Amino acid sequence: MATVAGVAVEPGHWIGGERAASGAVFTDVSPIDERPIAEIARGGPAEVDAAVAAARRAFPAWARTDRDERARLLHAIADGVEKRTEELAQVETADNGALIRSHRRGVMPRVAHNFRFFADRLLGLGHDDFDTRGHANHVGWDPAGVCALITPWNAPLMLATWKIAPALAAGNTVVLKPAEWTPLTACLLAGIAAEAGLPDGVFNVVQGYGAEVGGPLTAHPDVRRISFTGSVPTARAIAAAAAPNLTPLSLELGGKSPLLVFADADLDLAVDLAVEQYDNAGQVCLAGTRLLVESSVADEFTARFVEKASGLRQGDPRDESTDVGPLIHRRHLERVDGFVRRAEEAGARALIGGGPNGELGGLYYRPTLFTGAPGGAEILTEEVFGPVLTLQTFDTEEQAVAMANGTRFGLAATLATGDPERARRVTGRLVAGTVWVNCFFVRDLRAPFGGSRQSGVGREGGDWSFDFYCDLKNTVTAPWAR
């Protein structure tokens, strides 16, 4: 048992409705001060096999459970999350360093909403029957089986439940592999699900490293679906592991998203949107890290941006007044700083930031804005995943679109303009799974979510989630003899 932020956390696996230990452990470190906060069970192939076997045993009964009962249990889990919102917020802030105010006000309420939304969506799931030459067609959604869900560290519980909720609602059983840098709220969720009455084996958690848990899990012949959020290199390894079994994949990967600011935009709004990209210390896959600004307003935009961004308060994420917290891990800080150093060597100039926050020490990295990066530079094309933005200018709409689409990614894009016709033209040409016009990070669970190009494969959200987590079946019936 570990105590984190005053909350008791059982740091074992959750397999078949029971806590399970391993012969080895790994140390979970808080990014706030780089101090150890828990010793976590370190799983491997044996634990993966046990969890998949438990999920497979539980699948037939859960798949036969009627929709009303599955929905009731998901709502009960949401009730449990809401009762423990403060505990979950405190533990997740300690574990991943994101702002406590964000966890309280947005993230944990969204966790509960994930369960409620897919519970309710399940009850309305259906397709109108249709006729083919007197034959009746009926489309059904059959549960697929055991689902392997592998989730990232930047929003651990929210992104995990974005996958868990529809998978369970569809009648599947789940084996979750949380990120090893942020394992704790998955431990708490297992207890919440059990208290809600979820049958043993329906939801399982195996903690551990990617090669030791993720590898055997994604290669397991009894896994019927794999959903992963993370990096492109890891996605390639998962795809290779899944290929021999032809296991269907849903991959939500990296981004290098543009934020386009046209001269007709509300500049106050545009600056607000741009500064918002430092949310979660820039550790957001959807962040519009490439600021593309029309030349005629670039100087004014830049001056306003620098003034506003320089006023952000960086510090302890447990303080409600903090705007920017730490990076997740020492290795990640070194990675981010490597991008910054190479950008400077290539000729880019930092208008603000440009290195770790020496006053705070630890994993705190100053919000950074680069200008002058040469075309094709690494800082303009590769995902940094930290508080590092670049600013480039354009002169024409055609040039803006070409620059926006000029990477191998296509996850999201943000557009600031005062012209509805321009918005329609430009959004129609942007390569992205999500485009925001004069707003950012407005997410409705009814909408499809995913990326184009190397930002992902497939879409989840709304009925698209059920399409992925189910085997769709069309039954064609001839007219009955009278």
TIVOKOL-310427 format. One record per residue (C-alpha): residue number from 0; residue in one letter; x, y, z. Coordinates in steps of 0.5 Angstrom, whole numbers, always signed. Layout:
BEGIN
site num NUM; residu A; xx X; yy Y; zz Z
...
***
This chain:
BEGIN
site num 0; residu M; xx +0; yy +0; zz +0
site num 1; residu A; xx +2; yy +7; zz -2
site num 2; residu T; xx +0; yy +14; zz +1
site num 3; residu V; xx +0; yy +19; zz -4
site num 4; residu A; xx -2; yy +26; zz -3
site num 5; residu G; xx -6; yy +23; zz +3
site num 6; residu V; xx -10; yy +18; zz -1
site num 7; residu A; xx -8; yy +10; zz +0
site num 8; residu V; xx -7; yy +7; zz -7
site num 9; residu E; xx -6; yy +0; zz -8
site num 10; residu P; xx +0; yy -1; zz -13
site num 11; residu G; xx -1; yy -8; zz -15
site num 12; residu H; xx -4; yy -11; zz -22
site num 13; residu W; xx -12; yy -12; zz -22
site num 14; residu I; xx -13; yy -19; zz -25
site num 15; residu G; xx -19; yy -23; zz -25
site num 16; residu G; xx -22; yy -18; zz -19
site num 17; residu E; xx -16; yy -19; zz -15
site num 18; residu R; xx -10; yy -15; zz -13
site num 19; residu A; xx -4; yy -18; zz -16
site num 20; residu A; xx +3; yy -17; zz -14
site num 21; residu S; xx +10; yy -19; zz -18
site num 22; residu G; xx +16; yy -21; zz -16
site num 23; residu A; xx +19; yy -14; zz -18
site num 24; residu V; xx +17; yy -7; zz -17
site num 25; residu F; xx +19; yy -1; zz -21
site num 26; residu T; xx +19; yy +6; zz -17
site num 27; residu D; xx +14; yy +12; zz -19
site num 28; residu V; xx +17; yy +19; zz -18
site num 29; residu S; xx +13; yy +25; zz -18
site num 30; residu P; xx +15; yy +30; zz -23
site num 31; residu I; xx +14; yy +36; zz -18
site num 32; residu D; xx +20; yy +35; zz -14
site num 33; residu E; xx +23; yy +28; zz -17
site num 34; residu R; xx +22; yy +24; zz -11
site num 35; residu P; xx +19; yy +17; zz -10
site num 36; residu I; xx +12; yy +16; zz -9
site num 37; residu A; xx +10; yy +9; zz -10
site num 38; residu E; xx +13; yy +2; zz -11
site num 39; residu I; xx +9; yy -1; zz -17
site num 40; residu A; xx +8; yy -8; zz -19
site num 41; residu R; xx +13; yy -9; zz -25
site num 42; residu G; xx +9; yy -14; zz -29
site num 43; residu G; xx +11; yy -19; zz -35
site num 44; residu P; xx +9; yy -24; zz -40
site num 45; residu A; xx +6; yy -28; zz -34
site num 46; residu E; xx +2; yy -23; zz -31
site num 47; residu V; xx -1; yy -21; zz -38
site num 48; residu D; xx -3; yy -28; zz -40
site num 49; residu A; xx -6; yy -28; zz -33
site num 50; residu A; xx -10; yy -22; zz -35
site num 51; residu V; xx -12; yy -24; zz -42
site num 52; residu A; xx -14; yy -31; zz -39
site num 53; residu A; xx -19; yy -27; zz -34
site num 54; residu A; xx -22; yy -23; zz -39
site num 55; residu R; xx -23; yy -28; zz -44
site num 56; residu R; xx -27; yy -32; zz -38
site num 57; residu A; xx -31; yy -26; zz -36
site num 58; residu F; xx -32; yy -25; zz -44
site num 59; residu P; xx -38; yy -29; zz -45
site num 60; residu A; xx -42; yy -27; zz -39
site num 61; residu W; xx -41; yy -20; zz -40
site num 62; residu A; xx -42; yy -20; zz -47
site num 63; residu R; xx -49; yy -23; zz -46
site num 64; residu T; xx -51; yy -18; zz -41
site num 65; residu D; xx -56; yy -14; zz -43
site num 66; residu R; xx -55; yy -7; zz -45
site num 67; residu D; xx -59; yy -4; zz -39
site num 68; residu E; xx -55; yy -7; zz -34
site num 69; residu R; xx -48; yy -5; zz -38
site num 70; residu A; xx -50; yy +2; zz -38
site num 71; residu R; xx -53; yy +2; zz -30
site num 72; residu L; xx -46; yy -1; zz -28
site num 73; residu L; xx -42; yy +4; zz -32
site num 74; residu H; xx -46; yy +10; zz -29
site num 75; residu A; xx -45; yy +7; zz -22
site num 76; residu I; xx -37; yy +7; zz -24
site num 77; residu A; xx -38; yy +15; zz -26
site num 78; residu D; xx -42; yy +16; zz -19
site num 79; residu G; xx -36; yy +13; zz -16
site num 80; residu V; xx -31; yy +17; zz -20
site num 81; residu E; xx -35; yy +23; zz -18
site num 82; residu K; xx -35; yy +22; zz -10
site num 83; residu R; xx -27; yy +21; zz -11
site num 84; residu T; xx -26; yy +27; zz -15
site num 85; residu E; xx -21; yy +30; zz -10
site num 86; residu E; xx -17; yy +24; zz -9
site num 87; residu L; xx -17; yy +23; zz -16
site num 88; residu A; xx -15; yy +30; zz -18
site num 89; residu Q; xx -9; yy +30; zz -12
site num 90; residu V; xx -6; yy +23; zz -14
site num 91; residu E; xx -6; yy +25; zz -21
site num 92; residu T; xx -3; yy +32; zz -20
site num 93; residu A; xx +2; yy +28; zz -16
site num 94; residu D; xx +4; yy +23; zz -21
site num 95; residu N; xx +4; yy +27; zz -27
site num 96; residu G; xx +5; yy +34; zz -25
site num 97; residu A; xx -1; yy +37; zz -29
site num 98; residu L; xx -5; yy +43; zz -25
site num 99; residu I; xx -9; yy +41; zz -20
site num 100; residu R; xx -14; yy +46; zz -22
site num 101; residu S; xx -15; yy +43; zz -29
site num 102; residu H; xx -16; yy +36; zz -25
site num 103; residu R; xx -21; yy +39; zz -21
site num 104; residu R; xx -25; yy +43; zz -26
site num 105; residu G; xx -24; yy +39; zz -32
site num 106; residu V; xx -21; yy +33; zz -33
site num 107; residu M; xx -24; yy +29; zz -27
site num 108; residu P; xx -31; yy +31; zz -29
site num 109; residu R; xx -29; yy +29; zz -36
site num 110; residu V; xx -27; yy +22; zz -33
site num 111; residu A; xx -34; yy +21; zz -30
site num 112; residu H; xx -37; yy +24; zz -37
site num 113; residu N; xx -34; yy +19; zz -41
site num 114; residu F; xx -37; yy +13; zz -37
site num 115; residu R; xx -44; yy +16; zz -37
site num 116; residu F; xx -44; yy +18; zz -45
site num 117; residu F; xx -42; yy +11; zz -47
site num 118; residu A; xx -47; yy +8; zz -43
site num 119; residu D; xx -53; yy +13; zz -46
site num 120; residu R; xx -50; yy +12; zz -53
site num 121; residu L; xx -50; yy +4; zz -52
site num 122; residu L; xx -58; yy +5; zz -50
site num 123; residu G; xx -59; yy +9; zz -57
site num 124; residu L; xx -54; yy +5; zz -61
site num 125; residu G; xx -58; yy +2; zz -67
site num 126; residu H; xx -59; yy +3; zz -75
site num 127; residu D; xx -65; yy +3; zz -78
site num 128; residu D; xx -67; yy -4; zz -82
site num 129; residu F; xx -67; yy -3; zz -89
site num 130; residu D; xx -70; yy -7; zz -95
site num 131; residu T; xx -67; yy -11; zz -101
site num 132; residu R; xx -72; yy -14; zz -106
site num 133; residu G; xx -77; yy -16; zz -100
site num 134; residu H; xx -71; yy -18; zz -96
site num 135; residu A; xx -70; yy -15; zz -89
site num 136; residu N; xx -63; yy -12; zz -87
site num 137; residu H; xx -61; yy -12; zz -80
site num 138; residu V; xx -55; yy -9; zz -77
site num 139; residu G; xx -52; yy -11; zz -71
site num 140; residu W; xx -46; yy -10; zz -66
site num 141; residu D; xx -43; yy -16; zz -63
site num 142; residu P; xx -38; yy -15; zz -58
site num 143; residu A; xx -31; yy -17; zz -61
site num 144; residu G; xx -28; yy -20; zz -54
site num 145; residu V; xx -21; yy -18; zz -50
site num 146; residu C; xx -19; yy -11; zz -52
site num 147; residu A; xx -12; yy -9; zz -50
site num 148; residu L; xx -12; yy -1; zz -48
site num 149; residu I; xx -5; yy +2; zz -48
site num 150; residu T; xx -5; yy +9; zz -45
site num 151; residu P; xx -1; yy +15; zz -45
site num 152; residu W; xx +2; yy +19; zz -39
site num 153; residu N; xx +0; yy +26; zz -40
site num 154; residu A; xx -8; yy +25; zz -39
site num 155; residu P; xx -7; yy +18; zz -36
site num 156; residu L; xx -14; yy +17; zz -33
site num 157; residu M; xx -18; yy +21; zz -38
site num 158; residu L; xx -15; yy +18; zz -44
site num 159; residu A; xx -16; yy +11; zz -41
site num 160; residu T; xx -23; yy +12; zz -40
site num 161; residu W; xx -24; yy +15; zz -47
site num 162; residu K; xx -22; yy +8; zz -49
site num 163; residu I; xx -25; yy +4; zz -43
site num 164; residu A; xx -32; yy +6; zz -43
site num 165; residu P; xx -34; yy +5; zz -50
site num 166; residu A; xx -30; yy -2; zz -50
site num 167; residu L; xx -34; yy -4; zz -44
site num 168; residu A; xx -41; yy -1; zz -46
site num 169; residu A; xx -40; yy -5; zz -53
site num 170; residu G; xx -40; yy -12; zz -48
site num 171; residu N; xx -32; yy -13; zz -49
site num 172; residu T; xx -27; yy -14; zz -43
site num 173; residu V; xx -21; yy -10; zz -42
site num 174; residu V; xx -14; yy -11; zz -40
site num 175; residu L; xx -11; yy -4; zz -39
site num 176; residu K; xx -3; yy -2; zz -39
site num 177; residu P; xx -2; yy +5; zz -36
site num 178; residu A; xx +4; yy +9; zz -38
site num 179; residu E; xx +9; yy +7; zz -33
site num 180; residu W; xx +11; yy +14; zz -31
site num 181; residu T; xx +3; yy +15; zz -29
site num 182; residu P; xx +1; yy +9; zz -26
site num 183; residu L; xx -3; yy +11; zz -20
site num 184; residu T; xx -10; yy +13; zz -22
site num 185; residu A; xx -11; yy +6; zz -26
site num 186; residu C; xx -10; yy +3; zz -19
site num 187; residu L; xx -16; yy +7; zz -16
site num 188; residu L; xx -20; yy +6; zz -22
site num 189; residu A; xx -20; yy -1; zz -21
site num 190; residu G; xx -22; yy -1; zz -14
site num 191; residu I; xx -28; yy +4; zz -16
site num 192; residu A; xx -30; yy -1; zz -22
site num 193; residu A; xx -30; yy -6; zz -17
site num 194; residu E; xx -34; yy -2; zz -12
site num 195; residu A; xx -39; yy -1; zz -17
site num 196; residu G; xx -41; yy -8; zz -18
site num 197; residu L; xx -37; yy -9; zz -25
site num 198; residu P; xx -36; yy -17; zz -25
site num 199; residu D; xx -29; yy -20; zz -24
site num 200; residu G; xx -25; yy -20; zz -30
site num 201; residu V; xx -29; yy -15; zz -34
site num 202; residu F; xx -23; yy -10; zz -33
site num 203; residu N; xx -16; yy -12; zz -31
site num 204; residu V; xx -10; yy -7; zz -30
site num 205; residu V; xx -3; yy -10; zz -31
site num 206; residu Q; xx +3; yy -5; zz -29
site num 207; residu G; xx +10; yy -5; zz -32
site num 208; residu Y; xx +14; yy -3; zz -38
site num 209; residu G; xx +13; yy -3; zz -45
site num 210; residu A; xx +17; yy -8; zz -47
site num 211; residu E; xx +15; yy -13; zz -42
site num 212; residu V; xx +8; yy -12; zz -42
site num 213; residu G; xx +6; yy -8; zz -48
site num 214; residu G; xx +10; yy -13; zz -52
site num 215; residu P; xx +7; yy -19; zz -50
site num 216; residu L; xx +0; yy -16; zz -49
site num 217; residu T; xx -1; yy -13; zz -57
site num 218; residu A; xx +2; yy -20; zz -59
site num 219; residu H; xx -3; yy -24; zz -55
site num 220; residu P; xx -7; yy -29; zz -60
site num 221; residu D; xx -13; yy -28; zz -55
site num 222; residu V; xx -13; yy -20; zz -56
site num 223; residu R; xx -19; yy -18; zz -61
site num 224; residu R; xx -18; yy -11; zz -61
site num 225; residu I; xx -12; yy -6; zz -59
site num 226; residu S; xx -13; yy +1; zz -58
site num 227; residu F; xx -6; yy +6; zz -57
site num 228; residu T; xx -5; yy +13; zz -56
site num 229; residu G; xx +2; yy +15; zz -56
site num 230; residu S; xx +8; yy +16; zz -60
site num 231; residu V; xx +9; yy +14; zz -68
site num 232; residu P; xx +15; yy +9; zz -66
site num 233; residu T; xx +11; yy +5; zz -61
site num 234; residu A; xx +6; yy +5; zz -66
site num 235; residu R; xx +10; yy +2; zz -71
site num 236; residu A; xx +12; yy -4; zz -66
site num 237; residu I; xx +5; yy -5; zz -64
site num 238; residu A; xx +3; yy -6; zz -71
site num 239; residu A; xx +8; yy -11; zz -72
site num 240; residu A; xx +7; yy -15; zz -66
site num 241; residu A; xx -1; yy -15; zz -68
site num 242; residu A; xx +0; yy -17; zz -75
site num 243; residu P; xx +1; yy -24; zz -74
site num 244; residu N; xx -6; yy -25; zz -71
site num 245; residu L; xx -9; yy -19; zz -76
site num 246; residu T; xx -11; yy -16; zz -69
site num 247; residu P; xx -15; yy -9; zz -71
site num 248; residu L; xx -12; yy -3; zz -69
site num 249; residu S; xx -14; yy +4; zz -67
site num 250; residu L; xx -8; yy +9; zz -66
site num 251; residu E; xx -8; yy +16; zz -64
site num 252; residu L; xx -1; yy +18; zz -65
site num 253; residu G; xx +3; yy +25; zz -65
site num 254; residu G; xx +2; yy +32; zz -68
site num 255; residu K; xx +5; yy +38; zz -70
site num 256; residu S; xx -1; yy +42; zz -71
site num 257; residu P; xx -1; yy +49; zz -74
site num 258; residu L; xx -5; yy +55; zz -71
site num 259; residu L; xx -6; yy +60; zz -77
site num 260; residu V; xx -7; yy +67; zz -75
site num 261; residu F; xx -10; yy +71; zz -81
site num 262; residu A; xx -10; yy +79; zz -81
site num 263; residu D; xx -17; yy +79; zz -81
site num 264; residu A; xx -17; yy +75; zz -74
site num 265; residu D; xx -19; yy +78; zz -67
site num 266; residu L; xx -12; yy +79; zz -65
site num 267; residu D; xx -14; yy +79; zz -58
site num 268; residu L; xx -17; yy +72; zz -59
site num 269; residu A; xx -11; yy +69; zz -63
site num 270; residu V; xx -6; yy +71; zz -58
site num 271; residu D; xx -11; yy +68; zz -52
site num 272; residu L; xx -11; yy +61; zz -57
site num 273; residu A; xx -4; yy +61; zz -58
site num 274; residu V; xx -2; yy +62; zz -51
site num 275; residu E; xx -6; yy +57; zz -49
site num 276; residu Q; xx -2; yy +52; zz -53
site num 277; residu Y; xx +3; yy +52; zz -47
site num 278; residu D; xx -3; yy +48; zz -43
site num 279; residu N; xx +0; yy +42; zz -39
site num 280; residu A; xx +7; yy +45; zz -40
site num 281; residu G; xx +6; yy +43; zz -48
site num 282; residu Q; xx +5; yy +36; zz -46
site num 283; residu V; xx -1; yy +36; zz -51
site num 284; residu C; xx -2; yy +32; zz -57
site num 285; residu L; xx -7; yy +37; zz -60
site num 286; residu A; xx -3; yy +43; zz -59
site num 287; residu G; xx -2; yy +48; zz -64
site num 288; residu T; xx +6; yy +49; zz -63
site num 289; residu R; xx +7; yy +52; zz -70
site num 290; residu L; xx +4; yy +59; zz -70
site num 291; residu L; xx +3; yy +61; zz -77
site num 292; residu V; xx +2; yy +69; zz -78
site num 293; residu E; xx +0; yy +73; zz -83
site num 294; residu S; xx +6; yy +78; zz -85
site num 295; residu S; xx +2; yy +84; zz -84
site num 296; residu V; xx +0; yy +83; zz -77
site num 297; residu A; xx +6; yy +79; zz -75
site num 298; residu D; xx +10; yy +84; zz -71
site num 299; residu E; xx +3; yy +86; zz -67
site num 300; residu F; xx +1; yy +79; zz -66
site num 301; residu T; xx +8; yy +77; zz -63
site num 302; residu A; xx +9; yy +83; zz -58
site num 303; residu R; xx +2; yy +82; zz -55
site num 304; residu F; xx +4; yy +74; zz -55
site num 305; residu V; xx +11; yy +75; zz -51
site num 306; residu E; xx +7; yy +80; zz -46
site num 307; residu K; xx +2; yy +75; zz -45
site num 308; residu A; xx +6; yy +69; zz -45
site num 309; residu S; xx +11; yy +72; zz -40
site num 310; residu G; xx +6; yy +73; zz -35
site num 311; residu L; xx +4; yy +66; zz -34
site num 312; residu R; xx +6; yy +63; zz -27
site num 313; residu Q; xx +10; yy +57; zz -27
site num 314; residu G; xx +11; yy +53; zz -21
site num 315; residu D; xx +8; yy +48; zz -16
site num 316; residu P; xx +2; yy +45; zz -20
site num 317; residu R; xx -2; yy +44; zz -13
site num 318; residu D; xx -2; yy +51; zz -13
site num 319; residu E; xx -9; yy +54; zz -16
site num 320; residu S; xx -5; yy +60; zz -18
site num 321; residu T; xx +0; yy +56; zz -22
site num 322; residu D; xx -1; yy +56; zz -30
site num 323; residu V; xx +5; yy +52; zz -32
site num 324; residu G; xx +7; yy +46; zz -28
site num 325; residu P; xx +13; yy +41; zz -29
site num 326; residu L; xx +15; yy +36; zz -35
site num 327; residu I; xx +14; yy +29; zz -33
site num 328; residu H; xx +21; yy +26; zz -33
site num 329; residu R; xx +28; yy +28; zz -33
site num 330; residu R; xx +29; yy +24; zz -39
site num 331; residu H; xx +23; yy +28; zz -42
site num 332; residu L; xx +26; yy +34; zz -40
site num 333; residu E; xx +33; yy +32; zz -43
site num 334; residu R; xx +29; yy +31; zz -50
site num 335; residu V; xx +25; yy +37; zz -50
site num 336; residu D; xx +32; yy +41; zz -48
site num 337; residu G; xx +35; yy +37; zz -54
site num 338; residu F; xx +30; yy +40; zz -59
site num 339; residu V; xx +31; yy +47; zz -56
site num 340; residu R; xx +39; yy +46; zz -57
site num 341; residu R; xx +39; yy +44; zz -64
site num 342; residu A; xx +34; yy +49; zz -66
site num 343; residu E; xx +39; yy +54; zz -63
site num 344; residu E; xx +45; yy +51; zz -67
site num 345; residu A; xx +40; yy +51; zz -73
site num 346; residu G; xx +39; yy +59; zz -73
site num 347; residu A; xx +33; yy +59; zz -69
site num 348; residu R; xx +32; yy +65; zz -64
site num 349; residu A; xx +28; yy +64; zz -57
site num 350; residu L; xx +24; yy +71; zz -56
site num 351; residu I; xx +22; yy +68; zz -49
site num 352; residu G; xx +24; yy +62; zz -45
site num 353; residu G; xx +30; yy +57; zz -49
site num 354; residu G; xx +32; yy +53; zz -43
site num 355; residu P; xx +30; yy +50; zz -36
site num 356; residu N; xx +27; yy +55; zz -31
site num 357; residu G; xx +33; yy +56; zz -26
site num 358; residu E; xx +29; yy +59; zz -21
site num 359; residu L; xx +25; yy +53; zz -20
site num 360; residu G; xx +30; yy +47; zz -22
site num 361; residu G; xx +28; yy +40; zz -23
site num 362; residu L; xx +23; yy +39; zz -29
site num 363; residu Y; xx +21; yy +46; zz -30
site num 364; residu Y; xx +22; yy +48; zz -37
site num 365; residu R; xx +21; yy +56; zz -39
site num 366; residu P; xx +15; yy +57; zz -44
site num 367; residu T; xx +19; yy +58; zz -50
site num 368; residu L; xx +18; yy +61; zz -57
site num 369; residu F; xx +22; yy +61; zz -63
site num 370; residu T; xx +23; yy +65; zz -69
site num 371; residu G; xx +27; yy +65; zz -75
site num 372; residu A; xx +28; yy +57; zz -76
site num 373; residu P; xx +30; yy +55; zz -83
site num 374; residu G; xx +25; yy +52; zz -87
site num 375; residu G; xx +25; yy +44; zz -86
site num 376; residu A; xx +28; yy +45; zz -79
site num 377; residu E; xx +27; yy +39; zz -74
site num 378; residu I; xx +24; yy +44; zz -69
site num 379; residu L; xx +18; yy +46; zz -75
site num 380; residu T; xx +17; yy +38; zz -77
site num 381; residu E; xx +18; yy +34; zz -71
site num 382; residu E; xx +14; yy +33; zz -65
site num 383; residu V; xx +17; yy +36; zz -58
site num 384; residu F; xx +12; yy +35; zz -53
site num 385; residu G; xx +14; yy +41; zz -49
site num 386; residu P; xx +13; yy +48; zz -48
site num 387; residu V; xx +16; yy +50; zz -54
site num 388; residu L; xx +13; yy +54; zz -60
site num 389; residu T; xx +15; yy +57; zz -67
site num 390; residu L; xx +13; yy +63; zz -70
site num 391; residu Q; xx +13; yy +63; zz -78
site num 392; residu T; xx +10; yy +68; zz -83
site num 393; residu F; xx +6; yy +68; zz -89
site num 394; residu D; xx +3; yy +73; zz -94
site num 395; residu T; xx -2; yy +69; zz -98
site num 396; residu E; xx -8; yy +64; zz -96
site num 397; residu E; xx -5; yy +59; zz -101
site num 398; residu Q; xx +2; yy +59; zz -97
site num 399; residu A; xx -1; yy +59; zz -91
site num 400; residu V; xx -5; yy +52; zz -93
site num 401; residu A; xx +2; yy +49; zz -96
site num 402; residu M; xx +6; yy +51; zz -89
site num 403; residu A; xx +0; yy +48; zz -85
site num 404; residu N; xx +0; yy +42; zz -89
site num 405; residu G; xx +8; yy +41; zz -89
site num 406; residu T; xx +9; yy +36; zz -84
site num 407; residu R; xx +8; yy +28; zz -84
site num 408; residu F; xx +3; yy +29; zz -78
site num 409; residu G; xx -5; yy +31; zz -79
site num 410; residu L; xx -8; yy +31; zz -72
site num 411; residu A; xx -11; yy +38; zz -71
site num 412; residu A; xx -11; yy +45; zz -73
site num 413; residu T; xx -13; yy +51; zz -71
site num 414; residu L; xx -15; yy +57; zz -75
site num 415; residu A; xx -16; yy +65; zz -73
site num 416; residu T; xx -20; yy +69; zz -78
site num 417; residu G; xx -26; yy +74; zz -78
site num 418; residu D; xx -28; yy +71; zz -85
site num 419; residu P; xx -33; yy +65; zz -85
site num 420; residu E; xx -32; yy +64; zz -92
site num 421; residu R; xx -24; yy +64; zz -91
site num 422; residu A; xx -26; yy +59; zz -85
site num 423; residu R; xx -29; yy +55; zz -90
site num 424; residu R; xx -24; yy +55; zz -96
site num 425; residu V; xx -18; yy +54; zz -91
site num 426; residu T; xx -21; yy +48; zz -87
site num 427; residu G; xx -23; yy +44; zz -93
site num 428; residu R; xx -16; yy +44; zz -95
site num 429; residu L; xx -13; yy +43; zz -88
site num 430; residu V; xx -10; yy +36; zz -87
site num 431; residu A; xx -13; yy +34; zz -80
site num 432; residu G; xx -17; yy +30; zz -76
site num 433; residu T; xx -20; yy +36; zz -72
site num 434; residu V; xx -20; yy +43; zz -74
site num 435; residu W; xx -22; yy +49; zz -69
site num 436; residu V; xx -24; yy +56; zz -72
site num 437; residu N; xx -23; yy +61; zz -67
site num 438; residu C; xx -23; yy +56; zz -61
site num 439; residu F; xx -19; yy +51; zz -58
site num 440; residu F; xx -20; yy +44; zz -55
site num 441; residu V; xx -27; yy +44; zz -55
site num 442; residu R; xx -29; yy +36; zz -55
site num 443; residu D; xx -36; yy +33; zz -56
site num 444; residu L; xx -36; yy +26; zz -55
site num 445; residu R; xx -41; yy +25; zz -61
site num 446; residu A; xx -35; yy +27; zz -66
site num 447; residu P; xx -30; yy +23; zz -69
site num 448; residu F; xx -23; yy +23; zz -66
site num 449; residu G; xx -17; yy +21; zz -69
site num 450; residu G; xx -11; yy +23; zz -74
site num 451; residu S; xx -9; yy +23; zz -81
site num 452; residu R; xx -2; yy +21; zz -84
site num 453; residu Q; xx +2; yy +19; zz -79
site num 454; residu S; xx -2; yy +22; zz -73
site num 455; residu G; xx -6; yy +16; zz -73
site num 456; residu V; xx -10; yy +10; zz -76
site num 457; residu G; xx -18; yy +10; zz -75
site num 458; residu R; xx -23; yy +14; zz -71
site num 459; residu E; xx -26; yy +13; zz -64
site num 460; residu G; xx -32; yy +17; zz -61
site num 461; residu G; xx -39; yy +17; zz -61
site num 462; residu D; xx -42; yy +11; zz -66
site num 463; residu W; xx -35; yy +11; zz -69
site num 464; residu S; xx -32; yy +8; zz -62
site num 465; residu F; xx -37; yy +2; zz -63
site num 466; residu D; xx -36; yy +1; zz -70
site num 467; residu F; xx -28; yy -1; zz -67
site num 468; residu Y; xx -30; yy -4; zz -61
site num 469; residu C; xx -35; yy -9; zz -64
site num 470; residu D; xx -36; yy -14; zz -70
site num 471; residu L; xx -41; yy -11; zz -74
site num 472; residu K; xx -46; yy -16; zz -77
site num 473; residu N; xx -51; yy -15; zz -82
site num 474; residu T; xx -57; yy -20; zz -82
site num 475; residu V; xx -61; yy -21; zz -89
site num 476; residu T; xx -68; yy -25; zz -88
site num 477; residu A; xx -72; yy -27; zz -94
site num 478; residu P; xx -79; yy -26; zz -93
site num 479; residu W; xx -83; yy -31; zz -89
site num 480; residu A; xx -88; yy -36; zz -92
site num 481; residu R; xx -95; yy -35; zz -90
***
